[in-house]
């Protein structure tokens, strides 16, 4: 399997340890971070979605305009844009920017937040059923060579058709995330890559096995797998753990200002991270759970702590478990992205290539 590194482009400089000082939408910051990711050797970057933040689709177009090779991973929530329209919007971007577009489907676990966009389905399983219909139609819009009809519980389309098709044959590359059984089922049917948060080795074995089984039920090959984690690096292991403790202290002190506080509920994905945190602050070789515990796992908040060589070794372990995509971002986003490009990314690619060579595998 080929290895891919995915970064994260926020709309402004903020994190669990950084209080935003500038505007909510900071074009200069977006441009700087996008170019830094491209120069650092990232393959693509995630543009996140939230009910109150700037539109990821338009931010992605800006990122594509100011970069030459960096791909984008555009997060979208089914239920708020017609599937036929979103399919054409993405296909248009894909044509304009030479196949550099991918879709990240986030059904959403917080019903209260989803109501800010007008959602009326509080039942999570129902939302995933809607997601499955949504992706059925999106795929038809991308691939059908003649008008199609679709009759579902949530969507009905008569003579649907898109004159513009994605540059990517077969449709735009699609990531699907989620921690519930319903999410696993939808991913088995629709995902090109299933997105995990930064979980333990045992949890990764469990989830990947369930997704593979779901894909087999639908007669599909297994999706690939992505792991989202926050590397904390230093030139010695001792310094890396000291850095991690400093991050925890600062995140704790700034919670009221950054807004990264434990929510009143936990999504299924968050529950999995919190279950890992219940096992201890350090899991497996160097998975660190304290920020997840502090924030209620409100977003991907587990970290890998160590030297670049040590963290690359853990990435190679995850690769051996079937993970081929690594979504990484730091607590100081811009400097950390640059830092990952200096050693972590090339070291990981080298180590995995060596393991592939020993096993006689070819990178796809």
C-alpha positions as CSV (number, residue, x, y, z in Angstrom):
1,X,0.0,0.0,0.0
2,X,1.2,3.5,-0.7
3,X,1.5,5.8,2.2
4,X,-0.2,9.2,2.4
5,X,0.2,12.1,4.8
6,X,-2.8,14.4,5.4
7,X,-2.4,17.8,7.1
8,X,-5.0,20.2,8.5
9,X,-5.6,23.8,7.4
10,X,-7.6,25.8,9.9
11,X,-9.3,29.1,9.1
12,X,-7.1,31.0,11.6
13,X,-4.3,30.3,14.1
14,X,-5.9,28.6,17.0
15,X,-5.7,25.3,18.9
16,X,-6.2,23.8,22.3
17,X,-3.1,25.8,23.4
18,X,-3.4,28.9,21.2
19,X,-6.1,31.5,21.7
20,X,-7.2,33.0,18.4
21,X,-6.2,36.7,18.1
22,X,-7.1,37.6,14.6
23,X,-10.3,37.2,12.5
24,X,-12.3,34.0,12.3
25,X,-11.3,33.9,8.6
26,X,-7.7,34.8,8.1
27,X,-6.7,34.5,4.4
28,X,-3.0,35.3,5.0
29,X,-2.8,32.5,7.6
30,X,-4.6,30.0,5.3
31,X,-2.3,30.8,2.4
32,X,0.8,30.4,4.6
33,X,-0.3,27.1,6.1
34,X,-1.3,25.7,2.7
35,X,2.0,26.5,1.1
36,X,3.9,25.2,4.2
37,X,2.0,21.9,3.8
38,X,2.9,21.6,0.2
39,X,6.6,22.3,0.8
40,X,6.7,19.9,3.8
41,X,5.6,17.0,1.6
42,X,2.0,16.5,2.7
43,X,-0.1,14.8,0.1
44,X,-3.4,16.5,1.0
45,X,-4.9,18.7,3.7
46,X,-8.2,18.5,5.5
47,X,-10.7,21.5,5.5
48,X,-13.0,20.9,8.4
49,X,-16.8,21.5,8.7
50,X,-18.7,22.9,11.6
51,X,-22.2,24.5,11.8
52,X,-20.8,27.9,12.6
53,X,-17.5,28.2,10.7
54,X,-16.5,29.5,7.2
55,X,-17.5,27.3,4.3
56,X,-15.0,24.5,3.7
57,X,-15.8,24.2,0.0
58,X,-14.8,27.8,-0.7
59,X,-11.7,27.6,1.5
60,X,-10.7,24.5,-0.4
61,X,-11.0,26.3,-3.7
62,X,-8.7,29.1,-2.4
63,X,-6.2,26.5,-1.2
64,X,-6.2,24.8,-4.6
65,X,-5.6,28.1,-6.3
66,X,-2.5,29.0,-4.3
67,X,-0.9,25.6,-4.4
68,X,0.3,23.4,-7.3
69,X,0.3,19.8,-6.0
70,X,-1.4,19.7,-2.6
71,X,-4.7,17.9,-2.7
72,X,-7.7,18.9,-0.5
73,X,-9.9,16.8,1.7
74,X,-13.2,18.7,1.9
75,X,-15.4,17.8,4.9
76,X,-19.1,18.0,4.2
77,X,-22.2,16.9,6.1
78,X,-25.0,15.1,4.3
79,X,-28.4,16.6,4.8
80,X,-27.6,20.3,4.3
81,X,-26.8,20.5,0.6
82,X,-28.6,18.5,-2.1
83,X,-26.5,15.5,-3.1
84,X,-26.9,16.3,-6.8
85,X,-25.6,19.9,-6.3
86,X,-22.7,18.9,-4.1
87,X,-21.7,16.2,-6.6
88,X,-21.5,18.8,-9.4
89,X,-19.7,21.4,-7.2
90,X,-17.0,18.8,-6.4
91,X,-16.8,17.5,-9.9
92,X,-16.3,21.1,-11.2
93,X,-13.5,21.7,-8.7
94,X,-11.9,18.4,-9.6
95,X,-11.9,19.4,-13.3
96,X,-10.6,22.9,-12.6
97,X,-7.8,21.6,-10.3
98,X,-6.6,18.5,-12.1
99,X,-8.0,15.8,-9.8
100,X,-6.9,17.3,-6.5
101,X,-10.2,17.0,-4.7
102,X,-11.4,14.5,-2.2
103,X,-14.5,14.4,0.0
104,X,-14.6,13.7,3.7
105,X,-18.1,12.7,4.8
106,X,-19.0,13.6,8.4
107,X,-22.5,12.6,9.4
108,X,-22.2,14.4,12.7
109,X,-22.7,13.1,16.3
110,X,-23.9,16.2,18.1
111,X,-27.6,16.7,17.4
112,X,-27.6,20.0,19.2
113,X,-25.0,21.5,16.9
114,X,-26.6,20.0,13.8
115,X,-29.8,21.8,14.6
116,X,-27.9,25.1,14.0
117,X,-27.9,24.1,10.3
118,X,-31.6,23.1,10.5
119,X,-31.2,19.3,11.0
120,X,-34.4,17.5,12.0
121,X,-33.1,14.0,12.4
122,X,-32.0,13.5,16.0
123,X,-31.6,9.8,15.7
124,X,-28.0,9.0,14.7
125,X,-28.9,5.8,12.9
126,X,-31.4,7.7,10.8
127,X,-28.7,10.3,9.9
128,X,-26.4,7.5,8.7
129,X,-29.3,6.0,6.7
130,X,-29.6,9.5,5.1
131,X,-25.9,9.6,4.5
132,X,-26.0,6.3,2.6
133,X,-28.8,7.6,0.3
134,X,-26.9,10.8,-0.1
135,X,-23.7,9.0,-1.2
136,X,-25.8,6.7,-3.5
137,X,-26.9,9.8,-5.4
138,X,-23.6,11.6,-5.4
139,X,-21.9,8.5,-6.9
140,X,-24.7,8.3,-9.6
141,X,-24.2,11.9,-10.4
142,X,-20.5,11.4,-10.9
143,X,-20.7,8.2,-12.9
144,X,-24.1,7.8,-14.7
145,X,-23.9,8.4,-18.5
146,X,-27.6,8.8,-18.8
147,X,-30.3,10.4,-16.6
148,X,-31.2,8.4,-13.5
149,X,-34.1,8.1,-11.0
150,X,-33.6,7.5,-7.3
151,X,-36.4,6.9,-4.8
152,X,-35.4,6.7,-1.2
153,X,-36.7,7.6,2.3
154,X,-34.8,10.8,2.4
155,X,-34.1,11.7,-1.2
156,X,-36.0,11.4,-4.5
157,X,-34.4,12.4,-7.8
158,X,-36.1,12.4,-11.2
159,X,-33.9,12.3,-14.3
160,X,-30.8,13.3,-12.4
161,X,-27.7,13.9,-14.5
162,X,-24.5,15.9,-14.4
163,X,-22.8,17.0,-17.6
164,X,-19.6,17.6,-15.6
165,X,-17.9,14.5,-14.3
166,X,-14.9,14.3,-12.0
167,X,-11.5,14.1,-13.6
168,X,-10.9,11.1,-11.3
169,X,-12.3,8.0,-13.0
170,X,-15.1,6.4,-11.0
171,X,-15.7,9.5,-9.0
172,X,-14.0,11.6,-6.4
173,X,-12.0,9.8,-3.7
174,X,-14.2,9.6,-0.6
175,X,-13.3,9.4,3.1
176,X,-16.0,8.4,5.6
177,X,-15.6,8.7,9.4
178,X,-17.6,7.7,12.4
179,X,-17.5,5.4,15.4
180,X,-21.0,3.9,15.6
181,X,-22.2,0.6,14.1
182,X,-24.2,2.6,11.6
183,X,-21.1,4.5,10.5
184,X,-19.2,1.2,10.0
185,X,-22.1,-0.1,7.8
186,X,-22.1,3.1,5.7
187,X,-18.3,3.0,5.3
188,X,-18.4,-0.6,4.2
189,X,-20.8,0.4,1.4
190,X,-19.3,3.8,0.3
191,X,-15.8,4.6,1.7
192,X,-12.6,4.6,-0.3
193,X,-10.9,5.3,3.0
194,X,-12.3,4.9,6.5
195,X,-11.1,7.6,8.9
196,X,-10.1,6.5,12.4
197,X,-9.1,8.8,15.2
198,X,-5.8,8.1,17.0
199,X,-6.7,4.8,18.7
200,X,-4.7,2.0,20.4
201,X,-3.4,-0.9,18.4
202,X,-6.2,-3.1,19.8
203,X,-8.9,-0.6,18.9
204,X,-7.5,-0.3,15.3
205,X,-7.6,-4.0,14.9
206,X,-11.2,-4.1,16.1
207,X,-12.5,-1.3,13.9
208,X,-10.6,-2.3,10.7
209,X,-11.9,-5.8,11.0
210,X,-15.5,-4.6,11.3
211,X,-15.2,-2.2,8.4
212,X,-13.7,-5.0,6.2
213,X,-16.6,-7.3,7.1
214,X,-19.1,-4.6,6.2
215,X,-17.4,-4.0,2.9
216,X,-17.5,-7.7,2.1
217,X,-21.2,-7.8,2.8
218,X,-21.6,-5.2,0.0
219,X,-19.3,-7.1,-2.3
220,X,-16.7,-4.4,-2.2
221,X,-12.9,-4.6,-1.5
222,X,-11.8,-3.3,1.8
223,X,-11.4,0.4,2.1
224,X,-8.1,1.8,3.1
225,X,-7.7,3.3,6.6
226,X,-6.7,6.7,7.9
227,X,-5.4,7.5,11.4
228,X,-5.7,11.0,12.9
229,X,-3.2,11.8,15.6
230,X,-1.2,14.8,17.0
231,X,2.6,14.1,17.0
232,X,4.6,15.8,19.7
233,X,8.3,15.7,18.7
234,X,11.6,16.6,20.2
235,X,15.2,15.5,19.7
236,X,15.1,13.3,22.7
237,X,12.3,11.2,24.2
238,X,12.7,13.0,27.6
239,X,12.3,16.4,26.0
240,X,9.3,15.2,24.0
241,X,7.5,14.1,27.2
242,X,8.4,17.4,28.8
243,X,6.9,19.2,25.8
244,X,3.7,17.1,26.1
245,X,3.3,18.0,29.8
246,X,3.8,21.7,28.9
247,X,1.1,21.4,26.2
248,X,-1.3,19.8,28.8
249,X,-0.6,22.6,31.3
250,X,-1.2,25.3,28.7
251,X,-4.4,23.6,27.4
252,X,-5.7,23.3,30.9
253,X,-5.0,27.0,31.7
254,X,-6.5,28.3,28.5
255,X,-9.7,26.1,28.3
256,X,-12.1,29.0,29.0
257,X,-10.4,31.2,26.3
258,X,-9.9,28.5,23.6
259,X,-13.3,26.8,24.1
260,X,-11.8,23.3,24.0
261,X,-13.8,22.1,27.0
262,X,-15.4,18.8,27.8
263,X,-18.8,18.8,26.0
264,X,-22.1,17.6,27.6
265,X,-22.1,14.5,25.4
266,X,-19.6,12.3,23.7
267,X,-19.8,10.9,20.2
268,X,-19.1,7.2,19.6
269,X,-15.6,8.2,18.3
270,X,-15.0,10.3,21.4
271,X,-16.1,7.4,23.6
272,X,-13.5,5.2,22.0
273,X,-10.8,7.7,22.7
274,X,-12.0,8.1,26.3
275,X,-12.0,4.4,26.7
276,X,-8.4,4.4,25.7
277,X,-7.7,7.2,28.2
278,X,-9.3,5.1,30.9
279,X,-6.5,2.6,30.4
280,X,-3.9,5.2,31.3
281,X,-2.1,8.3,30.1
282,X,0.3,6.3,27.9
283,X,-1.0,3.4,25.8
284,X,1.0,1.0,23.6
285,X,4.5,2.4,22.8
286,X,3.7,6.2,23.0
287,X,0.1,7.0,22.5
288,X,-0.7,9.8,24.9
289,X,-4.3,10.4,26.0
290,X,-4.2,13.3,28.4
291,X,-5.5,16.0,26.1
292,X,-8.4,13.7,25.0
293,X,-9.2,13.2,28.7
294,X,-9.1,16.9,29.4
295,X,-11.3,17.9,26.5
296,X,-13.7,14.9,26.4
297,X,-12.0,13.8,23.2
298,X,-13.7,16.8,21.5
299,X,-12.0,16.2,18.1
300,X,-8.9,14.2,17.4
301,X,-6.9,14.7,20.6
302,X,-4.7,11.7,21.2
303,X,-1.0,12.3,20.5
304,X,2.2,10.3,19.7
305,X,5.1,11.5,21.8
306,X,8.8,10.9,21.1
307,X,11.6,11.6,18.7
308,X,10.8,11.7,14.9
309,X,12.4,8.2,14.7
310,X,10.3,6.8,17.5
311,X,7.0,8.2,16.2
312,X,7.9,7.0,12.6
313,X,8.3,3.5,14.1
314,X,4.7,3.7,15.6
315,X,3.4,4.9,12.2
316,X,5.0,1.8,10.7
317,X,3.3,-0.4,13.3
318,X,0.0,1.1,12.4
319,X,0.8,0.5,8.7
320,X,1.3,-3.1,9.5
321,X,-2.2,-3.1,11.0
322,X,-3.6,-1.8,7.7
323,X,-3.4,2.0,8.1
324,X,-2.0,3.8,5.0
325,X,-3.1,7.4,5.6
326,X,-1.9,9.5,8.5
327,X,-3.8,12.7,9.3
328,X,-1.4,14.7,11.5
329,X,-1.5,18.2,13.0
330,X,0.2,19.8,15.9
331,X,-0.8,22.0,18.8
332,X,1.2,24.8,17.3
333,X,-0.1,24.2,13.8
334,X,2.1,26.1,11.4
335,X,5.6,25.4,13.0
336,X,4.6,21.8,13.7
337,X,3.6,21.2,10.0
338,X,7.0,22.5,8.9
339,X,8.7,20.4,11.5
340,X,6.9,17.2,10.4
341,X,8.2,17.8,6.9
342,X,11.8,17.9,8.0
343,X,12.0,14.5,9.6
344,X,8.8,12.7,10.5
345,X,7.3,12.4,7.1
346,X,10.5,11.3,5.2
347,X,11.5,9.0,8.0
348,X,8.1,7.3,8.0
349,X,8.1,6.9,4.2
350,X,11.6,5.4,4.4
351,X,10.8,3.0,7.2
352,X,7.6,1.7,5.6
353,X,9.4,1.3,2.3
354,X,12.1,-0.8,4.0
355,X,9.4,-3.0,5.6
356,X,7.7,-3.4,2.3
357,X,11.0,-4.5,0.7
358,X,11.6,-7.1,3.4
359,X,8.2,-8.5,2.8
360,X,8.5,-8.3,-1.0
361,X,5.5,-5.9,-1.2
362,X,5.1,-3.2,-3.9
363,X,3.7,0.2,-3.1
364,X,0.4,0.7,-4.9
